[in-house]
Amino acid sequence: MKFRMSALALVLATGLGACGGADEPADIEADTPPAEMSTPDEADAEADTEAPVEAETASGPAEESAQLASLPAPYASADYATGKRLFMQCSSCHSLAEGGPTLLGPNLYGMFDRQVGGLDNFDYSQALQEADFEWTPEQLDQWLASPRNFLPGNRMSFAGVPREDNRVAVIAYIMSETGYTPES
């Protein structure tokens, strides 16, 4: 019999695996209390009554679109919801909040126009310490396409985001959440 996993458990299992944070797949079924499991018929009934994901956020799609509208092209026309969903993989290692914690990776708040390897409270790889550029959306796009190819020797164990539209969406989301200010 198949059991329904909570969305959080699924995100944690896939997010940690995506960034190399887990050597083995998580045993979610064994860790899930029986009260949270449901049969396929119960899951179908619950699916009919669950609110859409957009209703769970404080801002609606119109506010999210307006939030990206001030960004430069192509980020202004990106899909905020896609970027937010994709960033869930990153959030197991990176925080976006101002003054937020340093996790396995550095906090990304204020990253744009910051010197690479320039956050004081993070132990960067030698490759990042020796790199000589400032983060821009374009640099982040190249990094996210393939971190290992962009800057060989870095310690980020993430394969990359191959689809350009997905990179644009996640970069736009990061820009909107980290205090990015378009140059005048």
Rosetta constraint file for C-alpha pairs under 8 A:
AtomPair CA 1 CA 39 HARMONIC 7.64 0.50
AtomPair CA 2 CA 39 HARMONIC 7.08 0.50
AtomPair CA 2 CA 40 HARMONIC 7.14 0.50
AtomPair CA 3 CA 29 HARMONIC 7.63 0.50
AtomPair CA 3 CA 37 HARMONIC 5.78 0.50
AtomPair CA 3 CA 38 HARMONIC 5.86 0.50
AtomPair CA 3 CA 39 HARMONIC 6.03 0.50
AtomPair CA 3 CA 40 HARMONIC 7.11 0.50
AtomPair CA 4 CA 37 HARMONIC 5.87 0.50
AtomPair CA 4 CA 38 HARMONIC 5.90 0.50
AtomPair CA 4 CA 39 HARMONIC 7.20 0.50
AtomPair CA 4 CA 40 HARMONIC 7.41 0.50
AtomPair CA 4 CA 43 HARMONIC 6.81 0.50
AtomPair CA 5 CA 9 HARMONIC 6.53 0.50
AtomPair CA 5 CA 10 HARMONIC 6.60 0.50
AtomPair CA 5 CA 28 HARMONIC 7.59 0.50
AtomPair CA 5 CA 29 HARMONIC 7.57 0.50
AtomPair CA 5 CA 32 HARMONIC 7.87 0.50
AtomPair CA 5 CA 37 HARMONIC 7.09 0.50
AtomPair CA 6 CA 10 HARMONIC 6.47 0.50
AtomPair CA 6 CA 36 HARMONIC 7.88 0.50
AtomPair CA 7 CA 11 HARMONIC 6.15 0.50
AtomPair CA 8 CA 12 HARMONIC 6.11 0.50
AtomPair CA 9 CA 13 HARMONIC 6.10 0.50
AtomPair CA 9 CA 28 HARMONIC 6.92 0.50
AtomPair CA 10 CA 14 HARMONIC 6.13 0.50
AtomPair CA 11 CA 15 HARMONIC 5.54 0.50
AtomPair CA 11 CA 88 HARMONIC 7.25 0.50
AtomPair CA 11 CA 89 HARMONIC 7.45 0.50
AtomPair CA 12 CA 16 HARMONIC 5.91 0.50
AtomPair CA 12 CA 92 HARMONIC 7.55 0.50
AtomPair CA 13 CA 17 HARMONIC 6.31 0.50
AtomPair CA 13 CA 25 HARMONIC 7.13 0.50
AtomPair CA 13 CA 26 HARMONIC 5.91 0.50
AtomPair CA 13 CA 28 HARMONIC 7.93 0.50
AtomPair CA 14 CA 18 HARMONIC 5.97 0.50
AtomPair CA 14 CA 89 HARMONIC 7.34 0.50
AtomPair CA 15 CA 19 HARMONIC 6.58 0.50
AtomPair CA 15 CA 88 HARMONIC 6.87 0.50
AtomPair CA 15 CA 89 HARMONIC 4.29 0.50
AtomPair CA 15 CA 90 HARMONIC 7.10 0.50
AtomPair CA 15 CA 91 HARMONIC 7.84 0.50
AtomPair CA 15 CA 92 HARMONIC 6.28 0.50
AtomPair CA 16 CA 20 HARMONIC 6.19 0.50
AtomPair CA 16 CA 21 HARMONIC 4.69 0.50
AtomPair CA 16 CA 22 HARMONIC 5.75 0.50
AtomPair CA 16 CA 89 HARMONIC 7.34 0.50
AtomPair CA 16 CA 92 HARMONIC 6.30 0.50
AtomPair CA 17 CA 21 HARMONIC 5.69 0.50
AtomPair CA 17 CA 22 HARMONIC 5.31 0.50
AtomPair CA 17 CA 23 HARMONIC 7.55 0.50
AtomPair CA 17 CA 25 HARMONIC 7.39 0.50
AtomPair CA 18 CA 89 HARMONIC 6.68 0.50
AtomPair CA 18 CA 158 HARMONIC 6.43 0.50
AtomPair CA 18 CA 159 HARMONIC 7.81 0.50
AtomPair CA 19 CA 89 HARMONIC 7.43 0.50
AtomPair CA 19 CA 90 HARMONIC 7.48 0.50
AtomPair CA 19 CA 92 HARMONIC 7.94 0.50
AtomPair CA 19 CA 93 HARMONIC 7.69 0.50
AtomPair CA 19 CA 156 HARMONIC 7.67 0.50
AtomPair CA 19 CA 157 HARMONIC 5.52 0.50
AtomPair CA 19 CA 158 HARMONIC 4.79 0.50
AtomPair CA 19 CA 159 HARMONIC 7.82 0.50
AtomPair CA 20 CA 157 HARMONIC 5.51 0.50
AtomPair CA 20 CA 158 HARMONIC 6.70 0.50
AtomPair CA 22 CA 26 HARMONIC 7.89 0.50
AtomPair CA 27 CA 31 HARMONIC 6.66 0.50
AtomPair CA 28 CA 32 HARMONIC 6.09 0.50
AtomPair CA 32 CA 36 HARMONIC 6.67 0.50
AtomPair CA 32 CA 37 HARMONIC 7.26 0.50
AtomPair CA 33 CA 37 HARMONIC 7.10 0.50
AtomPair CA 38 CA 42 HARMONIC 5.73 0.50
AtomPair CA 38 CA 43 HARMONIC 6.08 0.50
AtomPair CA 39 CA 43 HARMONIC 6.15 0.50
AtomPair CA 40 CA 44 HARMONIC 6.26 0.50
AtomPair CA 41 CA 45 HARMONIC 6.42 0.50
AtomPair CA 42 CA 46 HARMONIC 6.13 0.50
AtomPair CA 43 CA 47 HARMONIC 6.03 0.50
AtomPair CA 44 CA 48 HARMONIC 6.57 0.50
AtomPair CA 45 CA 49 HARMONIC 6.93 0.50
AtomPair CA 46 CA 50 HARMONIC 6.19 0.50
AtomPair CA 51 CA 55 HARMONIC 6.56 0.50
AtomPair CA 51 CA 56 HARMONIC 7.71 0.50
AtomPair CA 52 CA 56 HARMONIC 7.27 0.50
AtomPair CA 53 CA 57 HARMONIC 7.32 0.50
AtomPair CA 54 CA 60 HARMONIC 6.51 0.50
AtomPair CA 54 CA 61 HARMONIC 7.28 0.50
AtomPair CA 55 CA 60 HARMONIC 7.20 0.50
AtomPair CA 59 CA 63 HARMONIC 5.81 0.50
AtomPair CA 59 CA 64 HARMONIC 6.63 0.50
AtomPair CA 60 CA 64 HARMONIC 6.27 0.50
AtomPair CA 61 CA 65 HARMONIC 6.09 0.50
AtomPair CA 62 CA 66 HARMONIC 6.25 0.50
AtomPair CA 63 CA 67 HARMONIC 6.10 0.50
AtomPair CA 64 CA 68 HARMONIC 6.55 0.50
AtomPair CA 64 CA 80 HARMONIC 6.28 0.50
AtomPair CA 65 CA 69 HARMONIC 6.12 0.50
AtomPair CA 65 CA 77 HARMONIC 7.94 0.50
AtomPair CA 65 CA 79 HARMONIC 7.82 0.50
AtomPair CA 65 CA 80 HARMONIC 6.94 0.50
AtomPair CA 66 CA 70 HARMONIC 7.36 0.50
AtomPair CA 67 CA 176 HARMONIC 6.66 0.50
AtomPair CA 68 CA 75 HARMONIC 6.93 0.50
AtomPair CA 68 CA 76 HARMONIC 4.85 0.50
AtomPair CA 68 CA 77 HARMONIC 7.15 0.50
AtomPair CA 68 CA 78 HARMONIC 7.43 0.50
AtomPair CA 68 CA 80 HARMONIC 7.46 0.50
AtomPair CA 68 CA 172 HARMONIC 6.88 0.50
AtomPair CA 68 CA 173 HARMONIC 7.94 0.50
AtomPair CA 68 CA 176 HARMONIC 6.55 0.50
AtomPair CA 69 CA 76 HARMONIC 4.64 0.50
AtomPair CA 69 CA 77 HARMONIC 7.03 0.50
AtomPair CA 70 CA 76 HARMONIC 6.40 0.50
AtomPair CA 70 CA 182 HARMONIC 7.50 0.50
AtomPair CA 71 CA 75 HARMONIC 5.83 0.50
AtomPair CA 71 CA 76 HARMONIC 4.77 0.50
AtomPair CA 71 CA 172 HARMONIC 7.63 0.50
AtomPair CA 71 CA 182 HARMONIC 6.35 0.50
AtomPair CA 72 CA 76 HARMONIC 5.72 0.50
AtomPair CA 72 CA 182 HARMONIC 7.01 0.50
AtomPair CA 73 CA 77 HARMONIC 7.06 0.50
AtomPair CA 74 CA 78 HARMONIC 6.84 0.50
AtomPair CA 74 CA 168 HARMONIC 7.08 0.50
AtomPair CA 75 CA 168 HARMONIC 5.98 0.50
AtomPair CA 75 CA 169 HARMONIC 6.94 0.50
AtomPair CA 75 CA 171 HARMONIC 7.40 0.50
AtomPair CA 75 CA 172 HARMONIC 5.08 0.50
AtomPair CA 76 CA 172 HARMONIC 7.33 0.50
AtomPair CA 78 CA 83 HARMONIC 7.93 0.50
AtomPair CA 78 CA 165 HARMONIC 7.75 0.50
AtomPair CA 78 CA 168 HARMONIC 6.35 0.50
AtomPair CA 78 CA 169 HARMONIC 4.98 0.50
AtomPair CA 78 CA 172 HARMONIC 6.50 0.50
AtomPair CA 79 CA 83 HARMONIC 6.36 0.50
AtomPair CA 79 CA 169 HARMONIC 5.51 0.50
AtomPair CA 80 CA 84 HARMONIC 6.09 0.50
AtomPair CA 80 CA 169 HARMONIC 6.29 0.50
AtomPair CA 80 CA 170 HARMONIC 7.80 0.50
AtomPair CA 80 CA 172 HARMONIC 7.12 0.50
AtomPair CA 80 CA 173 HARMONIC 5.84 0.50
AtomPair CA 81 CA 85 HARMONIC 6.09 0.50
AtomPair CA 82 CA 86 HARMONIC 6.05 0.50
AtomPair CA 82 CA 166 HARMONIC 7.30 0.50
AtomPair CA 82 CA 169 HARMONIC 6.09 0.50
AtomPair CA 82 CA 170 HARMONIC 7.13 0.50
AtomPair CA 83 CA 87 HARMONIC 6.01 0.50
AtomPair CA 83 CA 166 HARMONIC 7.01 0.50
AtomPair CA 83 CA 167 HARMONIC 7.99 0.50
AtomPair CA 83 CA 168 HARMONIC 7.85 0.50
AtomPair CA 83 CA 169 HARMONIC 4.31 0.50
AtomPair CA 83 CA 170 HARMONIC 3.77 0.50
AtomPair CA 83 CA 171 HARMONIC 7.12 0.50
AtomPair CA 83 CA 172 HARMONIC 6.87 0.50
AtomPair CA 83 CA 173 HARMONIC 5.14 0.50
AtomPair CA 83 CA 174 HARMONIC 7.87 0.50
AtomPair CA 84 CA 88 HARMONIC 6.64 0.50
AtomPair CA 84 CA 170 HARMONIC 6.62 0.50
AtomPair CA 84 CA 173 HARMONIC 6.02 0.50
AtomPair CA 85 CA 89 HARMONIC 7.91 0.50
AtomPair CA 86 CA 90 HARMONIC 7.49 0.50
AtomPair CA 86 CA 166 HARMONIC 7.64 0.50
AtomPair CA 86 CA 170 HARMONIC 6.16 0.50
AtomPair CA 87 CA 91 HARMONIC 6.13 0.50
AtomPair CA 87 CA 170 HARMONIC 6.11 0.50
AtomPair CA 87 CA 173 HARMONIC 7.86 0.50
AtomPair CA 87 CA 174 HARMONIC 7.96 0.50
AtomPair CA 88 CA 92 HARMONIC 7.26 0.50
AtomPair CA 90 CA 94 HARMONIC 5.84 0.50
AtomPair CA 91 CA 95 HARMONIC 5.91 0.50
AtomPair CA 92 CA 103 HARMONIC 7.80 0.50
AtomPair CA 92 CA 104 HARMONIC 7.82 0.50
AtomPair CA 93 CA 103 HARMONIC 5.36 0.50
AtomPair CA 93 CA 104 HARMONIC 4.74 0.50
AtomPair CA 93 CA 105 HARMONIC 4.98 0.50
AtomPair CA 93 CA 106 HARMONIC 7.69 0.50
AtomPair CA 94 CA 102 HARMONIC 6.97 0.50
AtomPair CA 94 CA 103 HARMONIC 5.89 0.50
AtomPair CA 94 CA 104 HARMONIC 6.96 0.50
AtomPair CA 94 CA 105 HARMONIC 5.26 0.50
AtomPair CA 94 CA 106 HARMONIC 5.88 0.50
AtomPair CA 94 CA 107 HARMONIC 5.43 0.50
AtomPair CA 94 CA 108 HARMONIC 6.60 0.50
AtomPair CA 95 CA 100 HARMONIC 6.11 0.50
AtomPair CA 95 CA 101 HARMONIC 6.40 0.50
AtomPair CA 95 CA 102 HARMONIC 6.94 0.50
AtomPair CA 95 CA 103 HARMONIC 7.18 0.50
AtomPair CA 95 CA 106 HARMONIC 7.44 0.50
AtomPair CA 95 CA 107 HARMONIC 4.87 0.50
AtomPair CA 95 CA 108 HARMONIC 6.15 0.50
AtomPair CA 95 CA 109 HARMONIC 7.54 0.50
AtomPair CA 96 CA 100 HARMONIC 6.68 0.50
AtomPair CA 96 CA 107 HARMONIC 5.94 0.50
AtomPair CA 96 CA 108 HARMONIC 5.14 0.50
AtomPair CA 96 CA 109 HARMONIC 4.95 0.50
AtomPair CA 96 CA 174 HARMONIC 7.39 0.50
AtomPair CA 96 CA 177 HARMONIC 6.43 0.50
AtomPair CA 96 CA 178 HARMONIC 5.83 0.50
AtomPair CA 97 CA 107 HARMONIC 7.59 0.50
AtomPair CA 97 CA 108 HARMONIC 7.77 0.50
AtomPair CA 97 CA 109 HARMONIC 5.85 0.50
AtomPair CA 97 CA 177 HARMONIC 7.40 0.50
AtomPair CA 97 CA 178 HARMONIC 6.76 0.50
AtomPair CA 98 CA 109 HARMONIC 5.45 0.50
AtomPair CA 98 CA 110 HARMONIC 7.73 0.50
AtomPair CA 98 CA 178 HARMONIC 7.19 0.50
AtomPair CA 99 CA 109 HARMONIC 7.73 0.50
AtomPair CA 100 CA 107 HARMONIC 6.44 0.50
AtomPair CA 100 CA 109 HARMONIC 7.86 0.50
AtomPair CA 101 CA 107 HARMONIC 6.24 0.50
AtomPair CA 102 CA 106 HARMONIC 4.96 0.50
AtomPair CA 102 CA 107 HARMONIC 5.05 0.50
AtomPair CA 102 CA 121 HARMONIC 7.60 0.50
AtomPair CA 102 CA 122 HARMONIC 7.10 0.50
AtomPair CA 103 CA 107 HARMONIC 7.18 0.50
AtomPair CA 105 CA 122 HARMONIC 7.74 0.50
AtomPair CA 106 CA 119 HARMONIC 7.33 0.50
AtomPair CA 106 CA 122 HARMONIC 6.02 0.50
AtomPair CA 108 CA 178 HARMONIC 6.77 0.50
AtomPair CA 109 CA 177 HARMONIC 7.57 0.50
AtomPair CA 109 CA 178 HARMONIC 4.33 0.50
AtomPair CA 109 CA 179 HARMONIC 6.70 0.50
AtomPair CA 110 CA 114 HARMONIC 7.06 0.50
AtomPair CA 110 CA 178 HARMONIC 5.48 0.50
AtomPair CA 110 CA 179 HARMONIC 5.84 0.50
AtomPair CA 110 CA 180 HARMONIC 6.74 0.50
AtomPair CA 111 CA 135 HARMONIC 6.39 0.50
AtomPair CA 111 CA 178 HARMONIC 7.39 0.50
AtomPair CA 112 CA 134 HARMONIC 7.27 0.50
AtomPair CA 112 CA 135 HARMONIC 4.94 0.50
AtomPair CA 112 CA 136 HARMONIC 5.26 0.50
AtomPair CA 112 CA 137 HARMONIC 7.19 0.50
AtomPair CA 112 CA 175 HARMONIC 7.92 0.50
AtomPair CA 112 CA 180 HARMONIC 6.55 0.50
AtomPair CA 113 CA 134 HARMONIC 5.22 0.50
AtomPair CA 113 CA 135 HARMONIC 5.18 0.50
AtomPair CA 113 CA 136 HARMONIC 5.99 0.50
AtomPair CA 114 CA 118 HARMONIC 6.61 0.50
AtomPair CA 114 CA 134 HARMONIC 5.24 0.50
AtomPair CA 114 CA 135 HARMONIC 5.72 0.50
AtomPair CA 115 CA 132 HARMONIC 7.40 0.50
AtomPair CA 115 CA 133 HARMONIC 5.95 0.50
AtomPair CA 115 CA 134 HARMONIC 4.22 0.50
AtomPair CA 115 CA 135 HARMONIC 6.37 0.50
AtomPair CA 116 CA 128 HARMONIC 6.43 0.50
AtomPair CA 116 CA 129 HARMONIC 7.43 0.50
AtomPair CA 116 CA 131 HARMONIC 6.64 0.50
AtomPair CA 116 CA 132 HARMONIC 6.91 0.50
AtomPair CA 116 CA 133 HARMONIC 5.98 0.50
AtomPair CA 116 CA 134 HARMONIC 5.45 0.50
AtomPair CA 116 CA 135 HARMONIC 6.12 0.50
AtomPair CA 117 CA 124 HARMONIC 6.02 0.50
AtomPair CA 117 CA 128 HARMONIC 5.21 0.50
AtomPair CA 117 CA 129 HARMONIC 5.24 0.50
AtomPair CA 117 CA 131 HARMONIC 7.58 0.50
AtomPair CA 118 CA 129 HARMONIC 7.89 0.50
AtomPair CA 124 CA 128 HARMONIC 5.98 0.50
AtomPair CA 124 CA 129 HARMONIC 6.16 0.50
AtomPair CA 125 CA 129 HARMONIC 6.27 0.50
AtomPair CA 125 CA 153 HARMONIC 7.45 0.50
AtomPair CA 125 CA 154 HARMONIC 5.57 0.50
AtomPair CA 125 CA 155 HARMONIC 6.10 0.50
AtomPair CA 126 CA 130 HARMONIC 6.11 0.50
AtomPair CA 126 CA 153 HARMONIC 7.47 0.50
AtomPair CA 126 CA 154 HARMONIC 7.29 0.50
AtomPair CA 127 CA 131 HARMONIC 6.14 0.50
AtomPair CA 127 CA 151 HARMONIC 6.92 0.50
AtomPair CA 127 CA 152 HARMONIC 7.03 0.50
AtomPair CA 127 CA 153 HARMONIC 5.43 0.50
AtomPair CA 127 CA 154 HARMONIC 5.43 0.50
AtomPair CA 128 CA 151 HARMONIC 7.71 0.50
AtomPair CA 128 CA 154 HARMONIC 6.38 0.50
AtomPair CA 135 CA 139 HARMONIC 5.83 0.50
AtomPair CA 135 CA 140 HARMONIC 6.52 0.50
AtomPair CA 136 CA 140 HARMONIC 6.15 0.50
AtomPair CA 137 CA 141 HARMONIC 6.09 0.50
AtomPair CA 137 CA 171 HARMONIC 6.72 0.50
AtomPair CA 138 CA 142 HARMONIC 6.48 0.50
AtomPair CA 139 CA 143 HARMONIC 6.18 0.50
AtomPair CA 140 CA 144 HARMONIC 5.96 0.50
AtomPair CA 140 CA 171 HARMONIC 7.41 0.50
AtomPair CA 141 CA 145 HARMONIC 6.20 0.50
AtomPair CA 141 CA 167 HARMONIC 6.28 0.50
AtomPair CA 141 CA 168 HARMONIC 7.34 0.50
AtomPair CA 141 CA 171 HARMONIC 7.29 0.50
AtomPair CA 142 CA 146 HARMONIC 6.84 0.50
AtomPair CA 142 CA 147 HARMONIC 7.69 0.50
AtomPair CA 142 CA 150 HARMONIC 6.44 0.50
AtomPair CA 143 CA 147 HARMONIC 4.68 0.50
AtomPair CA 143 CA 150 HARMONIC 5.48 0.50
AtomPair CA 143 CA 151 HARMONIC 7.57 0.50
AtomPair CA 143 CA 160 HARMONIC 7.83 0.50
AtomPair CA 144 CA 160 HARMONIC 5.12 0.50
AtomPair CA 144 CA 161 HARMONIC 5.68 0.50
AtomPair CA 144 CA 167 HARMONIC 6.85 0.50
AtomPair CA 145 CA 160 HARMONIC 4.95 0.50
AtomPair CA 145 CA 161 HARMONIC 5.05 0.50
AtomPair CA 145 CA 162 HARMONIC 5.51 0.50
AtomPair CA 145 CA 163 HARMONIC 7.93 0.50
AtomPair CA 145 CA 164 HARMONIC 7.94 0.50
AtomPair CA 145 CA 167 HARMONIC 7.45 0.50
AtomPair CA 146 CA 150 HARMONIC 5.99 0.50
AtomPair CA 146 CA 159 HARMONIC 6.17 0.50
AtomPair CA 146 CA 160 HARMONIC 4.61 0.50
AtomPair CA 146 CA 161 HARMONIC 7.10 0.50
AtomPair CA 146 CA 162 HARMONIC 7.78 0.50
AtomPair CA 147 CA 151 HARMONIC 6.11 0.50
AtomPair CA 147 CA 152 HARMONIC 7.60 0.50
AtomPair CA 147 CA 154 HARMONIC 7.61 0.50
AtomPair CA 147 CA 156 HARMONIC 7.01 0.50
AtomPair CA 147 CA 158 HARMONIC 7.03 0.50
AtomPair CA 147 CA 159 HARMONIC 7.04 0.50
AtomPair CA 147 CA 160 HARMONIC 6.33 0.50
AtomPair CA 148 CA 152 HARMONIC 4.97 0.50
AtomPair CA 148 CA 153 HARMONIC 6.97 0.50
AtomPair CA 148 CA 154 HARMONIC 6.69 0.50
AtomPair CA 148 CA 156 HARMONIC 7.69 0.50
AtomPair CA 148 CA 159 HARMONIC 7.68 0.50
AtomPair CA 161 CA 166 HARMONIC 7.00 0.50
AtomPair CA 161 CA 167 HARMONIC 6.19 0.50
AtomPair CA 162 CA 166 HARMONIC 7.91 0.50
AtomPair CA 162 CA 167 HARMONIC 7.71 0.50
AtomPair CA 163 CA 167 HARMONIC 6.43 0.50
AtomPair CA 164 CA 168 HARMONIC 6.17 0.50
AtomPair CA 165 CA 169 HARMONIC 6.19 0.50
AtomPair CA 166 CA 170 HARMONIC 6.20 0.50
AtomPair CA 167 CA 171 HARMONIC 5.99 0.50
AtomPair CA 168 CA 172 HARMONIC 6.02 0.50
AtomPair CA 169 CA 173 HARMONIC 6.21 0.50
AtomPair CA 170 CA 174 HARMONIC 6.15 0.50
AtomPair CA 171 CA 175 HARMONIC 6.01 0.50
AtomPair CA 172 CA 176 HARMONIC 6.13 0.50
AtomPair CA 173 CA 177 HARMONIC 6.21 0.50
AtomPair CA 174 CA 178 HARMONIC 5.94 0.50
AtomPair CA 175 CA 179 HARMONIC 6.75 0.50
AtomPair CA 175 CA 180 HARMONIC 5.09 0.50
AtomPair CA 176 CA 180 HARMONIC 6.36 0.50
